[in-house]
Amino acid sequence: MKHWSQSTDFQHISIPVASLKQKVERAYYKCRDGDAAEAQDDLLSAECRMRQAKRRKQK
């Protein structure tokens, strides 16, 4: 399976997005700010890629 950053399928990317959201929440809950910030960066990238893929699919 491709890493989400190599995918252009929004459905494929939506799975890691959900996982990354949970990772951010857990890190903040455990006061691991560095881990949370890193996961947040990944989440923002994945969400952006997912939105781009959705727009491409709708065209």
N, C-alpha and C positions, 0 to 999 in steps of 0.2 A: 504494500500500500504506500502511496506517495505521502510525503510530508504535506501538511495543509498549504504550505507556502508554494508548493509546486503544482497545486491543483487549480483548475478553473471551473470546477463543479461546485456550485453553492451548497448543494446538499452534502457533499463530502466535507466541505469546510465547516458546516454548521455543527458537526460532531465535536471537533476540537474547540470550537468557540464555547460550547457548553462546558466542556472540561476546563478550559482556561478560566471561565467565570468562577467555577468552584474553587480552582486553585488560588485565585486572587482573594476570594472570600476567606478561605482557610488561613492564608498567610496573614491577612489583616487581623483575623480573629486571634491568631497566635502571636500577634505583635511582631511579626517578622517583616518589617518594613522594606528591607532590601529585596527579599523574595517577592513580596507583593508588588513592588514597583516593576520588577523584571517581568513578572507574569502579566501585569497590566499593560506593559509595552507590547508583549506578544498578543494579548487579547485585542488591543486596538488595531494592530496590523491584521490579525485574522478577520476581525469584523469588517475592516475596510476591504480586504480581499473578497469577503463574502458578498458585500454590497456590490462590488464591481462585477462579480460573477452573475449576480441576479440581474443587473442591468443588461449585461451581454445576452443573457438568456431571453429577456423580454423583447429584445430587438428583432 
